């Protein structure tokens, strides 16, 4: 029985070819306009120099050789060699300029993409496989860079080259030039037929490759889970299906792309044959020379070369416009949470936190918090407890302003946080999550992440405070030990202790611990408690913990459920009420017993 592939594919872009994408992309080109102009002029001069070659050849065949004029022949050869040298030199310089321009455009687009991705809400990353995001920043940008640099110049250059060739052709012979131009309508019909088919095919390639890359990245990260559940065969089958679709999409797109060059080439061959047929008939009547026929034939060959180049440029545009659309789609992703136009810097935080009739939901029509109000005084520690999905993490996310609230206000020190800059707010807050992320680099770099100017003494001190110093010193290179992606060489508990040190080093005014000790064993947690008390002292803190024994000493405990605060008080007060918290606590104590 075939296994069903439930992997979600990227949406297919069905919008028609939109020149506005190219117009918008010129913002990345303007910065390099002067260098591109120099490259264009060099290419134009080199191209014009090469166009004299057929005329020089004609003069040699029709005048110098028949008259045995060796001086003229050597002069013509010298001019011919000079034209070739000029063409080679100018083309080489132009190539070097455009390599730098192309890489500059790559840098600028990637910079804008990365900066924008840093500002997008958590929901954006929750809804998309990370592989699909990566392929846009890396692969797609590489693909469109050549289109925005070389292809734009070549488009204008080849068009002008075509005009100059026609002028030079008519200067040699009008009638035979008209024979050459007779093939243009045939070409136009052919290009119109292939245009839409080609673009849709390359959009499918973009879509299928994105799916393949996303699934591959996901399975590399989840390799351990794959082996734990013995999913190797099933995953290989899904990957094979995605890879096969990408292969078929590529083959279909290449089929259309490969029709462009042969189609133009065949038209060119037919036209050149017509030149010789008509030329020989006219020549037979004594009106044309061999030099004229060869010159027109040479110009005809050159005439179709820019047309073939324009076809390739068009092909490149078709291939990459889907990538450009994906890039702009990412750049157009709205930044849900950003600084207001009149935002001010948050003054040094004392720690008073107020929720004033706050209502919030992640999606329209689904309310997580409904008309929630409370006030926490500076230095107080508040524990948030309740069932999964009740809104505990939502409350601390709103304090950090990771989301915009639907109604009401969140205030810190009586200042509405919607009116302050995000950097000034979050730089004064310390947030410890259940999933402690460790970056590639040294352990010291990871601890210093939130305070780049921290000294080694400060790093050691905070590490000792959170019980991380001992295991760090036992590692091969101590604090200079290199950790791999996501801290693969560390246990989950070690990663959390390093995250504790990183958070403490930033010296936050408001501290948020969201299941921060969940991966630490009970013995380490008891040793860590003294360090935690040091972290909490003098700071307003919000603690989310399922192990209720860790939050008994908090100044307040809020039981969150059904969109609001069901109970609030100290540990003893809530136990005395025999309500929600009492039932949760006694049930947990029974499980431990």
ABEGO torsion letter per residue (X at the ends): XBBBBABBBBBBBABBBBAAAAAAAAAAAAAAAAAAAAAAAAAAAAAAAAAAAAAAAAAAAAAAAAAGBAAAAAAAAAAAAAAAAAAAAAAAAAAAAAAAAAAAAAAAAAAAAAAAAAABBAAAAAABBAAAAAAAAAAAAAAAAAAABAAAAAAAAAAAAAAAAAAAAAAABAAAAAAAAAAAAAAAAAAAAAAAAAAAAAAAAAAAAAAAAAAAAAAAAAAAAAAAAGAAAAAAAAAAAAAAAAAAAAAAAAAAAAAAAAAAAAAAAAAAAAAAAAAAAAAAAGABBAAAAAAAAAAAAAAAAAAAAAAAAAAAAAAAAAAAAAAAAAAABBBABBBBAABBBBBBBAGBBBBBGBBBBABBGBBABBGBBBBBBBGBBBBBBEBBGAGAAAAAAAAAGABBBABEBBBBGGBBAAABBAAAAAAABBBBBABBBBBBEBAAAAAAAABAABBAAAAAAAAAAAGAAAAAAABAAEAABBBBBGGAABBAAAAAAAAAAAAAAAGBABBBBBGAAAABBAAAAAAAAAAAAAAABGBBBBBBBABAAAAAABABBBBBBGGBBABBEBAAAAAAAGBAAAAAAAAAAAAAX
